[in-house]
Amino acid sequence: PPPTGSVAAASPLSQRPSVTGMSAAMPMALGGPAGSPVGVVGPQPQQVMTARVVQRQAVGGNHQGLEATDAEITHEASNIFKRITRDESDTVSRLQFINALIEDRTVASFVLPGVEGQHIVDDDDSYEKAHHMWNDMSRGKLRVRFQDFLRCFHHNKASASNASELRAIFERLDVNRDNRITRHELLQAVKRDEVLADFFLRDEEEIDPMDDEELSNCVDKVYKAIADDWTHFDFADFTAYFRSISRVVGCGVHQQIDRRQKRVLIIGPGFGTQLNPYQTQVVQHSGYQIFWVHDVPNPEEAEFMMLPHASRIRDQIDRIQPDLLMCGSKGGAYGVALWQMGYWRGPTLLINAHPSCTELPVDVPIIVTHGDKDPVYPRPREELERLVSTGSRNMCFLYYSSTSGMLASGHTPRMGDQHNMASLLHFDTLPRLMDSVLSPEGPERALQHSWVERLTPHRLDAESKLGYTPQKLRHFWVSGQARAAQDANEFLFEVPRTSQEFLWVATVFRHSSKDPSTYGFNKEHWDKAHLIRIQRVENSTQEDGGAAPYYNNIRGSFESMGLEFVPGVHTRWLFHGSTAVDSIISNPIQGFQPLTSGTAGEAVWGRGTYFARDAGYVASGPFCGAPARDGTRRMLMCLVTTGMSCAGSPSQNGILPVRQGPHRYNTSVDSLSSPEIYVVQHPSAAYPAYL
């Protein structure tokens, strides 16, 4: 076969690489011996992938049969894994993995696209990418099995293997079904389709969609990156581009954990099989493969010797090869010992923070759960936050259940968990925590993503149509961008009742979560309420000078923390009731004043501006003030940049806990299970989009 690069040497459009020219080299793809020269014998993996796409297109037509099967992905992963191990072993160590990246260009280009293997040892950025890839595969284990490698391979190669999401995007783009996208077609598609605009222009937050010249320049830049100097690009070019930049399709798409394929080992003592049987039922019916260790004693007994019993659990770990270890109460002592002895370095869910747990191991995904009413292991929240901070960044998370403040009526609306953590047993919370600690996204971000999934499909669809960014709000605006209005009413524009926009806002207004409200507003009464009018708030100075800069600032802080900012997860559509609606919508910079407003609930979860997930909850309380003479009341539907959220507390005075380094949490919530209340401390975090 010709050297790499000669396949695509022809320059005229009519001479683009043919199926025959590429497929001639395919038998050598990834199948040669590990010690054979690479870069000279056979094409590089990215070309092989493209060749396979083109070949299947020739057989199946424009769009039939293009998606790579699981068997093909598994075969590719198996060949790469063999090149890494060389000795046909069924596991690989960190050293073997790093050496393979350095020595084998095929392995490096397939595992870490865009990283030159030989530079790993002397380039900090390349080394960090290799290090994080290993951590993602190993999840704290000393050696990686092929199944772990395959899991990571499926996740990271989804775009390279023509996953269904990429296929859906391309088909949405290719309206005439000829598998050819010209520069003009791409520009028109971005103009007409907001989903495509979000996908292709997600890195262009400052772009004005109404400015044709600016939009055209941005589309030209994307087109050039995909098609280079060709007059069109096809699906193969499309997938190759998104693989080359290591971009996850959809950006922020939550990877679902296949529970049926995951093994969970639970240490019996302390888990409450007798005293808390419903917890056992929840995990048994979660869909995971559950294994138990019952033949070990209570580690808190007098004269207890840890070593022989920890060794027995290690033997179970070696036999079962679990993906997740779970401990509860006194069983946490075993979990700590397994970490310290090096018997377990994989994902761990620790229910109740055992007193012996004073530090977390590095490079291990861990969730610690605790309630502020725990009488058995009473530990201050500050101590638990310090404990979680000892682990590796973005890999450890504290699920804390706290008690709210008291209402004026003397009622406490939400109680924190005791030793048997009741909040874990509702809304699929415990299984979702199991998913989260296994997620490559990191446990905290995965759990926040699951909050969104608790909403009804109707609401999620309507929210996505409205958009989740300040810039997206302007798509519906009818006013000019520069305004010098003095009267509040000049910021309000009627949303026609027959419009799609009205339908979407009304759907968000009406629909809520699949979970019942903790606060028990009368849903039947709410369903009978009439939505009389919707007005759009177009206050460009408030958005440009407040909401948009704050949004961009939070995105920047996410980058500093090594997190991906995902609109729709870290921005939310929420509701707010106030007697100062006119002041909020007309303020030129900051409509909300967190430290001086929201006194109706100030002592419940701390100081700040309160927003609710459900419009029905806002309407059921005193938040909207007294009805007008005609019996109507008003509330705001706001786009809120929530960022990273922590559990609220009545003692919080507007300064939230530190999450990582200099970065504090951005908002607080009433529950980390399925939040209904968000408390915002920054005046520009929310934009009042609709009245």
N, C-alpha and C positions, 0 to 999 in steps of 0.2 A: 504493500500500500504506500501511497505517496506520503511525504512528510506532512505534519500538521500545518494547516494554513493553505497548502496547495490546492485543497479541494475547492476552496472558495476564491480562487485566484482570478477567475474570469470577471471582467468588469461590466460589459454591456448587460442590460437588463435581460435581454433574451437569452443570455448565457449563464443565468443564475444556476447554482449547483443543482444537478439533476438527481432524481431518485436513484438512478443506476449508478452514477458516479459516487454517491455517498454509500449506498448499500454494499458496494464492493468491499468496503473496508470494515463492514460491521461484524463479520465473524471474529475479528481480532479484539472487538471492544470488550475491555475489562476481563477478557478471558485468558490472556497470556499469563505465563508464570510470573510470580511476584518479582523475580530478579531480572526479568527482561528489561531492556532499555525502554524508556517511555519518552514520548515526544517525537520519536522517530518511527517506531513501529506502531502503526495504527493511529486512528484519530483520538483526540482528547474526548473525555466523556460528554462535554457539552455538545460537541459536534455529533457524537453518537446519538444523543437524545434528540437533537434536531433531525438527524437522519431517520430515526425511528418514526418521528412525527410525520415527516414528509412521505415516508414509505406507506404508512397506514392511510394517509390521505389519498394516495394514488389508488389504493385498493378499495377504500370505503367511500369515496366521494368527498364532497365539500366538508361535511362536519360529522360524518359517521365513523364510529370506531376510533376516534382520536384519543380518547382518554386512556391513559396507561392503566393496565389492570394491576391488582394487588400482586398477582403472581410475577409480573414483570418487575415491579418495584422490589419485591423480595429477592428475585434473582440478581438484580443489580447490586442490592445491598450485600447479598451473600458473597458475590465476587470481590467486592471492595473489602469486606471483612476478612476474607482469606488472604488478601494482599497485606492486610495489617498484621494478622497473626503469624503467617508464614509457616508455623509449625502445625497447622491444622487444629489448633486448640479451639475449644468452644468458648473461651473467654479471652479478654485482652486486658493488659495492664495500662496504666497511664503512660509509662515509659515506652511501651510498644506503640501506643497510639501516636505519641509525639514524634518518635523516630520515623514512623511510616509517613507522617505528614512532611517531614524534612527530606526524606530520601526518595519518596515515590510521588512524582508529580501527578500521576493519575489519582492517587488517593487524595492529595491536597486539593486538586481542582474540583473533585466531586464532593468532598466533605466540607471544605471551606472555600466556596467560589470567590475568586478575587484575591485570595491570599497566596503569596509565593511561599511555598514550604521552606525553602532554604533561608528565608528571612525570619523565621519564627524565633530563632535563638538570639537574634540581634535587633529585632524590632518589637518594641513594647506593645504596639497595637495588635500586631499579628499574634504575639504570644498570648495576649489577653483573649483574643477570639478563640484560639486553640484551647486555652484553659477553660473558658466558659462552655465550649462545646463538650469537653470532657465532663464537666460538672453536670451538664444537662443530661448526658447519657448515663453517667454513673449514679447520679442522685445520692452521692455520698459513699457508694460501695468502692472497695479496693480494686475490683475487677469487673469488667462489663461483659455480660452475656450477649449473644447474638440478638436475642429478643429485645434487649435494651437498645442496642444499636439500631435495630430495625424500627423500633418506635420513634427514635430520634430522626432516623432517615425518612420515614413517612412524613414526619412533621416538617422537616427542613427542605425536603425535596418535592413537596406538594406542587409548587409552581413549576419545577423542572419536569415533572411527570404529568403535566397537563391535567391538574386536578379540576374537579367539577366547577369550582369557583372561577378559575381562569377561563374555562370553557364558556361559562355563563356570561362573563364580561365580554368575551370576544364575540359571542353570538349576538349580544345586545348591540355591539358596535357594527357588526357585519350585516346590515339590514338587507342587502341585495343577495346575500348568501353566495358570494363568489370567492370567498377566502382571500380577498385582496382589499386592503384599506389604504386609500390615498390620503395625502395631506388634507385635501378638502373634505373628504369624508370624515376624518377624525375631528376637524374643526366643527363641522355641522353636528356631529354626534354629541360633542361636549356642550354645544349650545342648546340642543334640544333635550338632553337627558341629564338630569341632576346626578343620578347614580354614576354615570360615566365621568361627569365633571369632578365629582368627589374622588373618584378612583385615579384619574390621570393628573389632576391638579391639586392633590392633597398637600403637597409641599409648598403650594403657592397661596398661602393664607391671605396675603395682602392684595390679591388680585381683585379688581372690580369687574364683576361679571357683565356689567353694562357697558364697559369700555371695550369695544370691538378690537381696537388695535392692541391693547394690552393682552386681551384674551388670545388673539392670534399669535402674538409673540411667544406666549407661554406654551401654546399647543405646538408651535414650530419647534421649540426646544425639546419637547417630549418626542415628537415625531422623528427628529434628527437622532435622538438617542436610540430609538427602536430601529429605524430603517436606514440610518446612515445616509448615503447618497442615492438610494434606490427611489423609484417613483411610487412604490407601494411597499407595504409589508404584509406578511401572511401570519397564520397562527404560529408557525414555527419561529418566526422572528419575534413575535409577541412573547412567547414563553421563554425563549432564550434570553431576551432582555430582562425580564423580571427575575430570572434565575441569576443572571450575572450580577445584579445588584442585591442579591440575597433578600429580596423583599417578600414579606408574607402577604399573600393575596388578600385583598380586602382591608388589610392593615387594621389590626385590632379584632379580627375574627376570633372568637373564643374557641379553643380546641376542646371538644368534648372528650371526656375520659370514657373509654369503653370499659365499664365496670366488670363486664363478664370475663374480660381477659386479665384482670388484676387480682393478685393474691394478697390477702390481708391476714397478718398474724396478730392475734390479740392475746395479751397476757391476762390470764383469768383472774388471779387474785387482785381485788380492788376494782374490777370492771363492773361489779354489781349484778352478776347473773341471777342472784337470789334477792338482793335488796333493791335492785333497780332493773327488774326484768324487762320493762318496756324498752330500755336502752339496748338490751341484747336483741330484742325483736327488731328494732330499727336497723341495726347493722346486718342482721341475718336476712332481712328482706330488702337490703339496699341494692342487690344485684352483683355485689362483689363475691369472690370466692373467699369464704371466711374459714380460717383455721385457728384453733385455740391451743394455748398452753395452760393446762389445768394442774399438771403434776408437779407444781412447785409450791412451796409454803409461803405463808405471809412473811414478807421481808422485814416487817416491823416487830417480829417476835424477839424475845430476849435470846441472846447468845446465837443469833442467826449468822450463818456463814454464807456470804454471797457467792464466792467463787464456784463451788460445785454446781449450784443451781443456775448461775449465769451460763456455765458451760453446757448445761443441759438445754437451755434455750438456744444457745449457739448451734447445737446439733440439730435442733428443729429448724433453725434458720437455714442451715446448710441443706437440709433435706427438702424443705418446702420452697426455698428461694422466693420469699415474699417480696412484693413491691412496696408494702407499707407495714409498719409496726405501730400498734396501738396499745396504750397503757392508760389505766385509770386509777386515780386515788393512790393507794399504797403500791400498786403495780408500777407506778412511776419510778420507784426506787430501782426496779429491774431495768427500766429503760435507761436511766442515768448510768448504771453499772455497765450495760452493754456498750454505751458510747465510750466510757472511760477505758474499757478493756479492749476496744477495737473490734468487738464482735459484731457490731451493727453500725453502719454509717449511711443508712438509707432514710427515705422519708419517714417521719415519725409524727404521730398525733398524740399529744400528752394531755389527757383530760384531768384537770386539777393539777396545779403546779406543786409537785411534791417538794417538801422542805429541803431534800438533798439536792435538788436541781438549782444550782446557783450560777451555772455557766453553760452555754450551749456550744456544741462542737461546730467547727467551721465547715463550710461547704456541705452542709446537711440541711435539707428542707424540713422545717419543723413548725408545727402549730401548737401553741400552748393555750388551753382554755381555762378560764377561771371566773368565778362569780364573786361579787363584792360582799355577799352574805354567807360565804363559806365558813362554817363554824369549826371545821376539822383542820383545815390548813389556812387560817386567816393570814393573807399576805397583802400588804398595801399595793395599790396600783402602781405607784412609782417604782417599787421594788421589782414588780413584774415587767414593767417597761424597760428597766435597766437589764433584767435577765435576757429579754428578747434582743436587746441591742448588742449582746455579746456574740450573737450568731452572725453569719455572713449576710451582707446586704441583700435585701429583696428576697431572701430565702426563708426568713422566719417571721412569724406573725403572732400577735397576742389577740385571741378572741376573748374579749372581756365583757361580761354582763353586769351592767351597773344599775343602780336604783335611781329613779328620777326624783326630782324635788316634789314638794307637796303643793297641790293646787290650793287656791283660796278657800275651796270647800272643805279642805282638810283631807282630801283623797290623794293617795299616791298612785298615779296612773300606771307605773311600771315598776316591778320589783326585780332586783338583781338575783342571779342564781345562787342557790345554796350549794352544798357539796354535790348532791345529785342535781346536775345542771338541767333544769327543765327546758330551757330555751333550745337545747340541742335536739330535743325530741319533737319539735314542731317545724313545719314548713320545709321538711327534708334537710334541715340544717346540718345534722351530723354527717349524713352522706355527702353533702356539698363540701363540708370541711375536708372529708377524705379525698374528694375530687381535687380540691384546691391544693392540698399539700403534695399531690402527685403531678400537678399541672406544670408544664415547662414555663408557663407565664410567671410562675411564682405564686405562693399561696395567697398573699393579700390581694393582688390584682385579680386573680381568678375568682376569689370570693366576691369582690365588688362586681365582677362581670356577672356572677350568678344573681345578684340583686336585680339587674335589668331583666334577666330571664324569668323573674317571678311576675312580671307584668303580663297582662293578657295579650295575645297575638294582635288583636284589633288595635290596642293602644300602641304597641311597638311599631306596627305598620304606619299608623298615623304620625307618630313622632318622627320616624325616619323620613317621611315625606316633607315634614316641616323643616327638618335639618337640626343639627346639634351645634352649630358654630355661629358666632356673631355675624360673620360674613354671609352665611347662608340666609339669615333673616332678611337681608336686603333684597333677595330674589322676589319678594312679594311687595316691596315698597313701591308706592306710586308718587311719592314726593321727591323733590330734588335733594341732593346730598347736603348742600349748604343751606341751612335754615337759620333764621334769626327770630323765631317765634317768641312771643311774650306770653300769650294766653295758652293755658293747658290744652284747651280744645283744639288748638291748631296742630297738635301732635297726634290727634286721633283721626283715624280714617276707617270708614265703615267697611267691614268685610262682607261682600254680597252673600246673602243666605244661599244662593244657588251655586256658589263657587266651591271648588274642591278645597280651597283653603278653609272655608267655613266648616266643611264636613270634617276635615282633619282636626281642627281645633276642638270642635264639638266632641269628637271621638275621644281625644285625650281628656277632655273635661268629664265625660261620662264614664269612661272605663278606668279601671285601676289595676289591682294586683289579683293574682289567682289566690292569694292568701287572704283570709278574713282580717279585718282591721282589729288591732289590739284595743283601740279606743272606742270601738263599738258604736260608731254613728249609724243611724237608722238608714240602711241602704234602700229599703222599700220606700221610705219617705223621700229619699234623695232621687230615686228613679222617677218620681212623679213631678219633680221640680221642672220648670220650664226655662229653657235657655232663650232669652228674649233677643239678645243682641251681642255681637262680637265686634270690637273695634281694635284695629291694629295701632300700636304705638310706634311712631316714626320720629324718634328723637336722635338725630344723627350726632349731635354734640355729646350726648350722654354715651352713646355707643362707641364713638370714635375716641372720646377722651377718657372713658372709664371702662366699659365692659370689654372692648377689644384689647386694649393694652394689658388688662389684668389677665385675660385669657391667654395672651401670648407669653406673659410672664410665668404663668403656671406651666405652660408647655415647656418653657426653658428650664424651670426647676425640675421637671420630670426628666429631662435629658441629663441634668446634673446628677440625678439619683439613679440613672441607668434604667429608667422606666419608659415604656411607650405610652404616650398620652393618646387616649382613645375617645373622641367625641361620642357621646351617647352612653359612655360609662363614666367618664370624668366630667361630663357636662350632663345635666338632667333637666327635663321639663317638670317644674314644680309650681305649686299654687301658694298665693299669699293673700291674706285678708288684712285690710287696714282701713282706718278712717281718714288716712292722709293720701288717698289714691292720687288726687290731682297734683299734689306736691311731688310725689314719687315720679310720675310720668313726665313732669315738666322740668325737673331739675336738670340743669345743663351738663353736669358731670356725674354726680353720684345721687341716684334716686333713693337708695336705701341708706339709713344711718344705723348700723348695727348696735352701737353702744348707747343710743338714745331711744331706739324704737323697740318694738316687740315686747313691751313690758307685760303684756297679757300672759306670757309664758316664760318670762325671764328667769325665774327661779327654778324652773323645771329641769332644763338641761344646760343651764349656764347662760351667760350674756351673749347677745347676738340677734340677728334677724332670723325669724323662724319661717321655714317653708315646709309645705306638706306635699307628700306624694299624691294624696287624694283630694280632689276638689270637694267631695262630699264631707270630708272632715272639717275643712275650712268653713263650709256653709253651716255645719251643725253647731258650731261654737259662736262665741261673741266677736270673732275676729273681724268680721265685715262691718261691725257697727249696726246701728238700728236701721231697719228698712226705710226706704223713701216713702213718700206719701202714697205712691201707687203700689207699694208692697215689694218693690224690687230691691235687690242688693247687688253690690259690685265686688268682684275679686279680680286679682291679677294672675295671669298665667305667665310664668317667667322662665327664661333660659338661664340656668344657674351653673356657673363653673364650680363644680363641687370638688374637683381634684381628688386628693386622698382623704378619706374620712376616718375618724376615730370615734370610739364610743364617747358619748356626751356625759356630762356630770354637772349636777347643780352647783358644784364648787368652781367650775371653770369661769373665769372672769374676763374672757375675751382673748386669752393667750392659750393656744392649744399645745399639747405635748410635742416634743421633738420627735420626728420620725427617723431622720437620718442626717447626721452631720449638722449643718446649719439650717436644714429644712424642717419646718414644722408641718403638722397636719393642716389641711386647708379648711376643712369643715368638720363638724361633729354630728353624730346621728343618735337617734334614740335607741337603736338596736343594730348590732352587727349581723343579725340573722336576716332580717328583711325590713330595712329602715322605712319608717313612715314620716319621720320628722328630720329635717336637715337644718342645722344652725350655722349661719354664715357670719364670719367676723369681719370681712372686708366689704366696704361699701360698694365696690365695683364688681363684686362677684356675681351679681344678678342683674339681668336686664329685663324690665317689664315689657314683654313683647306684645301681650294682648290684654285687653280689658273686657 
